[in-house]
């Protein structure tokens, strides 16, 4: 159910607008046609103008540049070209628009003899003649002929360069198609020729500057190289070999190699001698390689072996004292002495060879030390020689560079051989279609603009005169009727409508009205009545969306009704349907339903809103486990400050994300304050009555809840069943009806 829409002073009556448009459209069409016709006639009086365009391509500087390095001429094009940036292209564009170039072309083509460029000669068309008669055209006082020609020349000239390109367009507009093409082509050719002439002049200047530098450098190079050779001979720093190294360096290198070789030979000989001495002491000298290579020792060893064999053979039949046995033993002893003597000689030879290698190594080392000392003593001469050589080499390199550049520039001494940076890629052609004035399009554009202007004028006039609603001041707001059993004044609320993001519910606050007499019949129409909490739960579940939190506010219809029991029963009934339910105890004074449910009161909602607790600290499960409870929390007084509405909305939005149903309950006045604070962001409301006919109970009229007009909120009323009277109560009521007095015994 939505709130009725009232008229506003800003509302627009579309019917009045449409009537005004239909009445004015014929007149607007006539004015548009007249404006288009006048524009066509006016443009027909103007001389047609034709446009021609020549195109230039700006190429990058390459090796032809006289200031380029000639050594790079053999390299790939990408390595010898200078990139053309946008600044360089803009420089060419500005150069094409220079007054010097325009003056040169005007003089060559004698433009001062044409009316288009010299207004002193007369007018080009009827419009120009009319303007001259009115004093709006013609030569200005004190203006020279050259200024008139250049001013007219630049009016028809357009030089441009598109972005991200090396293209330059020269576009010229004139009353003569042939003249427009000739001027565009002449500008391109003249500018290209000026660039070539400039490059030749630049090359000549470079050549003249190089000649004296080359002559001076040749003298300096000759003197520097002579000084190097003289100092080399004076300091005994002769060079030789393919690497052109100094003799002392060559000798030092050779001696170093010889020293390495000598050290290796000495180490080898010493090792052989040491091994021979050790084997000689142990009696195993025969295994030495030198011993095995000696023929004499090998013959002696063979003779010893024969003697030992004979002794072994004769010892079987002869006794040791036999003369033959004694002779053989004597021969064997002599052979052993000879072998030992020869081995000793070989060992002595190895020791002598080791001493000789040591002496040779010492001699080479001494020679190296001598050369080193000589190098150290003459280090200053080497430094000076290297300095002279570096200076001579630098001068020689500079001379070679200048000579190569000088020879390279000789090929560019004529204009025909010099490549320029601007090349003509398209010449201007004579145009047969005028570019101005375009009588048809311009006339149509003026007619369309006049038509749109007429529409805008008509709509604006209608808006200011009669299209807006005149009944805005007579808007009335209906207030809900109130019971007159008890005189009660509600606080005045500002008129306004607020909507809740994501809930589609809105609330309109209304001011209190004077008490009115309300009948019992009208009281029954305040909201839909349902007999049981289970029926209310079924209705809420049926109307709730499949996703997202569904908010239900449960409150008494007046201050004396505590709806906590109904809220608990409603939460249980909804949870039995499989929905995730949380019961929120809205009681800022701390006296809520926490004790009835059986959960702790603190910490709770008030602590969460003040930032003193978190969600996991304040949300608890009901003892039976059917639903969750967000208890009231610590009591708040005026010293604690008011609840932040934004923080409260954030808490409820967070609960929407976590639960299917959010049941909020509290007293009548606290619930009313909550409803106003969150701007009616509830989906359903349950008003609980006490089941008695109370004259002092305020009953909300249809379409209202807690004193607010609401839309799109499902409002349900539940009246508690009245308790059955006892026997004593029936007797008392019957006696009172008969007028008799009944006293207790």
C-alpha positions in Angstrom: 0.0 0.0 0.0 1.5 3.3 -1.0 1.0 6.8 0.3 -1.3 8.9 -2.0 0.7 11.3 -4.2 -0.2 15.0 -3.6 0.1 17.8 -6.1 3.2 19.9 -6.0 3.7 23.5 -7.2 6.6 22.1 -9.3 4.4 19.6 -11.2 4.1 20.2 -15.0 0.8 19.8 -16.9 1.8 17.9 -20.1 -1.6 18.6 -21.7 -1.1 22.4 -21.6 2.4 22.0 -23.1 1.1 19.8 -25.9 -1.7 22.2 -26.7 0.7 25.2 -26.9 3.0 23.2 -29.2 0.2 22.2 -31.6 -1.0 25.8 -31.7 2.5 27.2 -32.4 4.1 24.6 -34.7 2.6 26.0 -38.0 3.9 29.5 -37.2 7.3 28.0 -36.2 7.5 26.1 -39.5 6.8 29.2 -41.5 9.5 31.2 -39.7 12.0 28.4 -40.2 11.3 28.2 -44.0 11.6 32.0 -44.3 14.9 32.0 -42.4 16.3 29.2 -44.6 15.2 31.0 -47.8 16.8 34.3 -46.6 20.0 32.4 -45.8 20.0 30.8 -49.3 19.5 34.2 -51.0 22.2 35.8 -48.9 24.7 33.1 -49.7 23.9 33.3 -53.4 25.2 36.9 -53.4 28.6 35.8 -52.2 31.4 34.8 -54.6 32.2 31.1 -54.4 35.5 30.0 -53.0 37.5 27.0 -54.1 40.1 25.0 -52.0 43.2 23.1 -53.2 45.7 21.3 -51.1 49.3 20.3 -51.5 51.0 17.8 -49.2 54.5 17.6 -47.9 56.2 14.7 -46.1 58.9 15.5 -43.5 61.7 12.9 -43.7 64.3 12.2 -41.0 67.8 13.5 -41.1 70.3 10.9 -42.2 73.9 10.5 -43.0 73.6 13.3 -45.6 73.6 15.8 -42.7 77.0 17.7 -42.9 77.3 17.5 -39.2 76.8 13.7 -39.1 79.6 11.3 -38.4 80.9 9.9 -41.7 82.0 6.7 -40.0 78.4 5.7 -39.6 77.6 5.8 -43.3 77.9 2.1 -43.7 75.6 1.3 -40.8 71.8 0.4 -41.2 69.3 3.2 -41.8 67.8 3.0 -38.4 71.2 3.7 -36.8 72.1 6.7 -38.9 68.8 8.6 -38.9 67.6 11.1 -36.4 64.0 10.7 -35.3 61.6 13.5 -36.3 59.7 14.6 -33.2 56.5 16.7 -33.1 58.5 19.8 -32.2 60.5 19.5 -35.5 57.3 19.1 -37.5 55.7 22.1 -35.8 58.8 24.1 -36.7 58.2 23.3 -40.4 54.5 24.2 -40.0 55.5 27.6 -38.5 58.1 28.1 -41.2 55.5 27.6 -43.9 53.4 30.3 -42.4 56.3 32.8 -42.2 55.6 36.3 -43.6 58.9 36.2 -45.6 57.8 33.1 -47.6 54.3 34.7 -48.1 55.9 38.0 -49.3 58.1 36.1 -51.8 55.2 34.2 -53.3 53.0 37.3 -53.5 55.8 39.2 -55.4 56.4 36.3 -57.8 52.7 35.8 -58.6 51.8 39.5 -58.6 48.9 39.1 -56.2 48.7 42.8 -55.6 47.0 43.2 -58.9 44.0 41.0 -57.9 40.9 42.3 -56.1 40.9 39.3 -53.8 44.2 40.4 -52.2 44.1 44.1 -52.7 40.8 45.6 -51.5 41.7 49.0 -52.9 40.9 47.7 -56.4 37.2 47.0 -55.7 34.8 44.3 -54.4 34.5 40.7 -55.4 30.8 40.2 -55.1 27.5 42.0 -54.2 27.9 41.4 -50.5 31.3 43.0 -50.6 29.9 46.0 -52.5 27.1 46.4 -49.9 29.6 46.2 -47.1 31.8 48.9 -48.8 28.8 51.2 -49.1 28.1 50.7 -45.4 31.7 51.4 -44.5 32.4 47.9 -43.2 34.9 46.8 -45.9 37.6 48.3 -48.1 41.1 49.5 -47.3 41.8 50.8 -43.8 43.3 54.2 -43.5 47.1 54.2 -43.4 47.3 50.5 -44.4 50.0 49.8 -47.0 49.5 47.7 -50.0 51.9 45.0 -48.7 49.9 44.7 -45.5 46.7 44.3 -47.4 48.1 41.6 -49.6 49.6 39.6 -46.7 46.5 39.9 -44.6 44.3 38.6 -47.5 46.9 35.9 -48.2 46.9 34.5 -44.7 43.1 34.5 -44.6 43.0 31.9 -47.3 46.0 29.9 -46.1 45.8 26.9 -43.8 48.9 24.8 -42.8 48.3 21.8 -40.6 49.9 18.6 -39.5 47.7 15.6 -38.2 48.8 13.9 -35.0 51.0 10.9 -35.1 52.3 11.6 -38.6 55.0 13.4 -40.6 52.6 14.8 -43.0 52.1 18.6 -43.6 49.1 19.8 -45.6 49.1 23.2 -47.3 45.5 24.2 -48.0 44.6 27.4 -49.8 41.2 28.9 -50.5 40.5 31.5 -53.3 37.7 32.7 -55.6 39.7 31.4 -58.5 40.3 27.6 -58.6 43.4 27.8 -60.7 44.9 30.5 -58.4 44.2 28.3 -55.3 46.1 25.4 -56.8 49.0 27.5 -58.0 49.5 29.2 -54.6 49.5 25.8 -52.8 52.0 24.3 -55.2 54.2 27.3 -55.3 54.4 27.4 -51.5 55.4 23.7 -51.4 58.1 24.1 -54.1 59.4 27.3 -52.7 59.8 26.0 -49.2 61.4 22.8 -50.4 63.9 24.8 -52.5 64.7 27.1 -49.6 65.5 24.0 -47.5 67.9 22.7 -50.2 69.6 26.1 -50.5 69.9 26.3 -46.8 71.6 22.9 -46.7 74.1 23.9 -49.4 75.0 27.1 -47.6 75.3 25.2 -44.5 77.7 22.7 -46.2 79.8 25.4 -47.6 80.2 27.0 -44.2 81.2 23.7 -42.8 83.8 23.2 -45.5 85.3 26.6 -45.0 85.5 26.0 -41.2 87.1 22.6 -41.7 90.0 23.6 -43.9 92.1 25.6 -41.4 91.3 23.0 -38.7 92.7 20.2 -40.8 95.9 22.1 -41.7 96.6 22.9 -38.1 95.9 19.4 -37.0 98.3 17.9 -39.5 101.1 20.0 -38.1 100.2 19.0 -34.5 99.9 15.3 -35.4 103.4 15.3 -37.1 105.0 17.0 -34.1 103.3 14.7 -31.6 104.4 11.5 -33.4 108.0 12.8 -33.8 108.1 13.5 -30.1 107.0 10.0 -29.3 109.7 8.4 -31.4 112.4 10.7 -30.1 111.5 10.0 -26.5 111.3 6.2 -27.1 114.9 6.2 -28.5 116.2 8.4 -25.8 114.7 6.2 -23.0 115.6 2.9 -24.7 112.0 2.0 -25.2 112.3 0.3 -28.5 109.3 -1.7 -29.7 109.2 -4.8 -31.9 107.1 -7.8 -32.8 103.6 -8.0 -34.3 102.1 -6.5 -31.1 104.5 -3.5 -31.1 105.6 -4.1 -27.5 108.7 -2.8 -25.9 111.9 -4.9 -25.9 112.2 -4.9 -22.1 108.7 -6.2 -21.9 109.4 -8.9 -24.4 112.6 -10.0 -22.5 110.8 -10.0 -19.2 108.1 -12.2 -20.7 110.6 -14.6 -22.1 112.6 -14.8 -18.8 109.4 -15.4 -16.9 108.6 -18.3 -19.2 112.1 -19.7 -18.8 111.9 -19.4 -15.0 108.7 -21.4 -15.0 110.3 -24.1 -17.2 113.4 -24.2 -15.0 111.4 -24.5 -11.8 109.6 -27.5 -13.3 112.8 -29.2 -14.3 114.4 -28.6 -10.9 111.4 -30.0 -9.1 111.5 -33.1 -11.3 115.2 -33.8 -10.8 115.0 -33.2 -7.0 112.2 -35.7 -6.8 114.1 -38.4 -8.7 117.3 -37.8 -6.6 115.3 -38.0 -3.3 113.6 -41.2 -4.4 116.9 -42.7 -5.5 118.6 -42.0 -2.1 115.7 -43.6 -0.2 115.7 -46.7 -2.4 119.5 -46.9 -2.1 119.2 -46.9 1.7 116.6 -49.6 1.7 118.5 -51.8 -0.8 115.9 -51.6 -3.5 117.8 -49.3 -5.8 117.5 -51.7 -8.7 113.8 -50.6 -9.2 114.9 -47.1 -10.1 114.1 -46.2 -13.7 117.6 -44.8 -14.2 119.1 -48.1 -12.9 116.9 -50.2 -15.2 117.9 -48.0 -18.2 121.7 -48.5 -17.5 123.1 -51.4 -19.8 126.1 -52.0 -17.5 124.1 -52.5 -14.4 121.7 -54.8 -16.2 124.7 -56.9 -17.4 126.0 -57.1 -13.8 122.5 -58.0 -12.6 122.3 -60.8 -15.1 125.8 -62.1 -14.1 124.8 -62.1 -10.5 121.7 -64.0 -11.3 123.8 -66.7 -13.1 126.2 -66.9 -10.2 123.4 -67.3 -7.7 121.9 -70.1 -9.9 125.2 -72.0 -10.1 125.7 -71.7 -6.4 122.2 -73.1 -5.8 122.8 -76.0 -8.3 126.2 -77.0 -6.8 125.2 -76.6 -3.2 123.3 -79.9 -3.7 126.5 -81.9 -4.3 129.3 -79.7 -2.9 129.9 -78.5 0.6 130.4 -74.7 1.2 134.1 -75.3 1.8 134.6 -76.7 -1.6 137.0 -74.6 -3.7 134.4 -74.3 -6.5 131.8 -73.1 -4.0 134.2 -70.6 -2.5 135.1 -69.3 -6.0 131.4 -68.8 -6.9 130.7 -67.0 -3.6 133.6 -64.7 -4.2 132.4 -63.9 -7.8 128.8 -63.2 -6.4 130.2 -60.8 -3.8 132.2 -59.0 -6.4 129.2 -58.6 -8.7 127.2 -57.2 -5.8 129.9 -54.6 -5.0 130.0 -53.6 -8.7 126.2 -53.2 -8.8 126.2 -51.1 -5.6 129.0 -48.9 -7.0 127.2 -48.3 -10.2 123.9 -47.5 -8.5 125.8 -45.1 -6.2 127.2 -43.3 -9.3 123.7 -42.9 -10.8 122.4 -41.4 -7.5 125.3 -39.0 -7.4 124.6 -38.0 -11.0 121.0 -37.3 -10.1 122.1 -35.1 -7.1 124.5 -33.2 -9.3 121.7 -32.7 -11.9 119.4 -31.3 -9.2 122.1 -28.9 -8.1 122.6 -27.8 -11.6 118.8 -27.1 -12.0 118.8 -25.1 -8.8 121.7 -23.0 -10.1 120.0 -22.4 -13.4 116.8 -21.4 -11.7 118.7 -18.9 -9.5 120.4 -17.5 -12.6 117.0 -16.9 -14.4 115.5 -15.4 -11.2 118.5 -13.0 -11.0 118.0 -11.9 -14.5 114.3 -11.3 -13.9 115.0 -9.2 -10.8 117.5 -7.2 -12.7 114.9 -6.4 -15.4 112.3 -5.6 -12.7 114.6 -3.1 -11.0 115.2 -1.6 -14.4 111.5 -1.3 -15.1 110.9 0.3 -11.7 113.7 2.8 -12.1 112.4 3.8 -15.5 108.7 3.9 -14.6 108.4 7.7 -15.0 109.7 7.4 -18.6 106.9 4.8 -19.3 104.3 7.1 -18.0 105.5 10.0 -20.0 105.8 7.8 -23.1 102.2 6.6 -22.7 101.0 10.2 -22.3 102.8 11.3 -25.5 101.4 8.3 -27.4 97.8 9.1 -26.1 98.1 12.7 -27.2 99.4 11.7 -30.6 96.7 9.1 -31.1 93.9 11.5 -30.1 95.2 14.1 -32.6 95.5 11.5 -35.3 91.8 10.4 -34.7 90.6 13.9 -34.8 92.5 14.6 -38.0 91.1 11.4 -39.6 87.5 12.4 -38.6 87.8 15.9 -40.0 89.4 14.7 -43.3 86.6 12.1 -43.8 84.0 14.7 -43.1 85.6 17.1 -45.5 85.8 14.5 -48.3 82.1 13.5 -47.6 80.9 17.1 -47.9 82.4 17.5 -51.3 79.7 15.3 -52.8 77.0 17.7 -51.5 78.4 20.9 -52.8 75.6 21.3 -55.4 71.9 21.8 -54.7 70.9 18.8 -56.8 72.9 16.4 -54.7 71.5 17.6 -51.3 68.5 15.6 -50.0 66.0 17.8 -48.2 63.9 17.1 -45.2 60.6 18.0 -46.9 59.4 16.1 -49.9 56.3 16.9 -52.1 54.0 13.8 -52.0 50.9 15.4 -53.5 50.5 18.5 -55.7 47.4 20.7 -55.5 44.8 20.1 -58.1 42.2 22.5 -59.5 38.9 22.1 -57.7 35.6 22.2 -59.6 33.3 22.3 -56.6 33.3 25.4 -54.3 33.9 24.8 -50.6 32.1 28.0 -49.6 29.3 28.9 -49.5 27.4 25.6 -49.3 24.0 27.1 -49.8 21.9 24.0 -49.3 23.4 22.6 -46.1 23.8 26.1 -44.5 20.2 27.0 -45.3 18.9 23.7 -43.9 21.0 24.2 -40.8 19.6 27.7 -40.2 16.0 26.5 -40.8 16.5 23.6 -38.3 18.1 25.9 -35.7 15.2 28.3 -36.1 12.7 25.5 -35.7 14.4 24.2 -32.5 14.6 27.8 -31.2 10.9 28.2 -31.8 10.1 25.0 -29.9 12.3 26.0 -27.0 10.6 29.4 -26.9 7.1 27.9 -27.0 7.9 25.4 -24.2 9.5 28.0 -22.0 6.6 30.3 -22.4 4.1 27.6 -21.6 6.0 26.6 -18.5 6.1 30.1 -17.1 2.5 31.0 -18.1 0.2 28.0 -17.5 1.7 24.5 -17.5 2.5 24.3 -13.8 -0.1 23.0 -11.3 -1.9 25.7 -9.3 -3.2 23.5 -6.5 -0.1 23.0 -4.6 -1.0 25.3 -1.8 -4.2 23.4 -1.0 -2.5 20.1 -0.2 -4.0 18.5 2.9 -2.5 15.8 5.1 -4.8 13.3 6.7 -3.9 12.4 10.2 -4.8 9.2 11.9 -7.8 9.4 14.3 -7.1 9.0 18.0 -9.2 7.7 20.8 -10.7 10.3 23.2 -11.0 8.2 26.3 -7.9 9.8 27.6 -6.8 13.3 26.4 -3.3 12.8 25.1 -1.0 15.1 23.0 1.6 13.6 20.6 4.8 15.5 19.9 4.7 17.4 16.7 6.7 15.8 13.9 8.0 17.4 10.7 6.2 16.5 7.5 8.3 14.4 5.1 8.7 11.1 3.5 11.8 8.9 3.9 12.7 5.7 2.1 14.9 2.8 3.2 17.5 1.6 0.8 17.0 -2.1 0.2 13.7 -2.4 2.0 11.2 -0.5 -0.1 9.4 0.7 3.0 8.8 4.4 3.7 7.4 6.3 6.6 5.7 9.7 6.6 5.8 11.6 9.9 2.6 13.5 10.7 1.8 16.1 13.3 -0.6 15.3 16.1 -4.2 16.1 15.5 -6.9 17.2 17.8 -8.6 14.3 19.6 -11.5 12.8 17.7 -14.2 10.3 18.7 -13.5 6.9 17.2 -16.1 4.2 17.2 -15.4 0.6 17.8 -16.1 -0.3 14.2 -13.4 2.1 13.0 -11.0 0.6 15.6 -11.3 -2.8 14.0 -10.2 -1.5 10.6 -6.9 -0.1 11.9 -5.0 -3.3 10.7 -5.5 -6.9 9.6 -6.3 -9.0 12.7 -5.1 -12.5 13.0 -6.2 -14.8 15.9 -2.9 -16.5 16.7 0.8 -16.0 16.6 1.2 -19.0 14.4 -1.1 -17.5 11.8 1.0 -14.3 12.0 4.2 -16.3 11.5 2.8 -18.1 8.5 1.8 -14.8 6.9 5.2 -13.3 7.5 7.0 -16.4 6.1 4.8 -16.4 3.0 5.4 -12.8 2.2 9.1 -12.8 3.0 11.5 -12.9 0.0 13.7 -16.0 -0.7 16.9 -14.1 0.0 17.8 -11.2 2.2 16.8 -10.3 5.7 13.1 -9.6 6.5 12.6 -7.2 9.4 9.5 -7.5 11.7 8.7 -4.9 14.4 6.6 -6.2 17.4 5.3 -3.6 19.7 2.3 -2.9 21.9 -0.5 -0.7 20.7 0.0 1.5 23.8 2.5 1.9 26.7 0.8 -0.6 29.0 1.2 -3.5 26.7 4.5 -5.5 26.9 4.8 -7.5 23.6 7.9 -9.5 24.7 6.0 -12.8 25.1 4.4 -12.5 21.7 7.8 -11.6 20.1 9.4 -14.7 21.7 6.5 -16.9 20.5 6.7 -15.4 17.0 10.4 -16.0 16.8 9.9 -19.7 17.8 7.1 -20.1 15.2 9.1 -18.6 12.4 12.2 -20.7 13.3 10.1 -23.9 13.2 9.6 -23.2 9.4 13.4 -23.6 8.9 14.2 -19.9 8.8 17.2 -18.4 10.6 15.8 -16.0 13.1 17.3 -13.5 15.5 15.3 -11.7 18.2 16.5 -8.1 18.9 15.7 -6.7 22.3 15.2 -2.9 21.8 15.3 -1.5 25.3 17.7 1.4 26.0 16.8 1.4 29.7 18.1 -2.2 30.0 14.7 -3.7 31.2 14.1 -6.0 28.2 13.1 -9.6 27.5 16.6 -11.1 28.2 15.5 -12.5 31.5 12.3 -14.0 30.0 14.3 -15.8 27.3 17.0 -16.9 29.7 20.1 -15.1 28.3 22.4 -12.5 29.7 21.4 -8.9 29.4 24.9 -7.5 29.0 26.8 -7.1 26.9 24.2 -6.3 24.3 22.9 -4.0 21.6 23.7 -0.8 23.4 27.3 -1.9 24.0 27.6 -2.8 20.3 26.3 0.6 19.2 28.8 2.3 21.4 31.7 0.3 20.1 32.3 -1.5 23.5 31.5 -5.0 22.1 31.5 -7.0 19.0 28.9 -9.2 17.3 30.3 -12.4 18.6 30.1 -10.9 22.2 26.5 -9.9 22.1 24.7 -12.6 20.0 23.6 -15.6 22.0 21.6 -18.7 21.3 18.2 -19.1 23.0 18.3 -22.0 25.6 16.1 -24.3 23.5 18.4 -23.6 20.5 15.6 -22.5 18.1 16.8 -18.9 17.4 19.5 -16.3 18.4 19.0 -13.4 20.7 20.6 -10.0 20.6 20.0 -8.8 24.2 19.4 -5.2 25.3 22.7 -4.5 26.9 23.6 -1.9 29.6 21.1 0.8 30.3 21.8 4.1 28.7 21.1 7.5 30.2 21.4 11.1 28.9 25.1 11.2 29.9 25.9 8.4 27.5 24.7 10.4 24.6 22.2 9.6 21.8 22.4 6.5 19.6 24.0 7.2 16.2 21.3 6.5 13.5 23.9 5.5 10.9 25.6 3.1 13.3 22.2 1.6 14.1 21.4 1.1 10.3 24.8 -0.5 9.8 24.0 -3.0 12.6 20.6 -3.9 11.1 22.1 -4.2 7.6 24.7 -6.6 9.0 22.0 -8.7 10.5 20.1 -8.7 7.1 23.1 -10.4 5.6 23.4 -13.1 8.3 19.7 -14.0 9.1 16.5 -14.6 7.2 14.3 -13.0 9.8 15.0 -10.1 12.2 12.3 -9.7 14.9 12.7 -6.5 16.8 10.6 -5.9 19.9 10.3 -3.1 22.5 7.8 -0.9 24.3 5.4 1.4 22.4 7.4 4.6 22.8 10.9 3.1 22.3 9.6 1.2 19.2 8.2 4.5 17.9 11.5 6.2 18.4 13.3 3.3 16.7 10.9 3.5 13.7 11.6 7.2 13.3 15.4 6.8 13.8 15.8 4.3 11.0 13.2 6.0 8.8 10.7 3.1 8.7 13.1 0.5 7.4 10.8 -2.5 8.4 9.0 -5.0 6.2 6.3 -6.0 8.6 4.8 -4.7 11.8 2.8 -6.6 14.6 0.8 -4.5 17.0 -0.2 -6.3 20.1 -3.4 -5.4 22.1 -4.5 -6.5 25.5 -7.8 -7.9 24.3 -9.8 -5.5 26.5 -11.9 -2.5 25.4 -9.8 0.3 26.8 -11.1 3.8 26.2 -7.6 5.2 26.8 -5.9 3.1 24.1 -4.6 4.9 21.0 -5.4 2.8 18.0 -3.6 3.6 14.7 -6.0 4.4 11.8 -5.7 2.4 8.5 -2.4 2.9 6.7 -0.5 4.0 9.8 1.7 2.4 12.4 2.9 3.9 15.7 1.5 7.2 14.6 3.2 7.3 11.1 1.7 6.9 7.7 3.4 4.0 6.1 3.4 2.3 2.7 4.5 -1.2 1.6 4.7 -2.4 5.2 2.6 -5.4 6.1 0.8 -4.4 9.3 -0.9 -7.1 11.5 -2.8 -6.6 14.7 -3.0 -9.3 17.4 -5.3 -9.0 20.4 -4.6 -11.1 23.4 -7.6 -13.3 24.5 -9.4 -12.0 27.6 -9.1 -14.3 30.6 -12.4 -16.1 31.7 -14.0 -14.6 34.8 -14.0 -16.6 38.0 -17.2 -17.4 39.9 -16.7 -14.6 42.5 -16.1 -12.1 39.6 -19.4 -13.2 38.0 -21.3 -12.8 41.3 -19.7 -9.3 41.8 -20.6 -8.3 38.2 -24.2 -9.6 38.7 -24.7 -7.8 42.0 -23.3 -4.6 40.6 -25.8 -4.9 37.8 -28.7 -5.3 40.2 -27.6 -2.3 42.3 -27.2 -4.4 45.5 -24.1 -4.1 47.7 -22.1 -7.2 48.3 -19.6 -7.1 51.1 -17.0 -9.7 51.7 -17.5 -11.8 54.8 
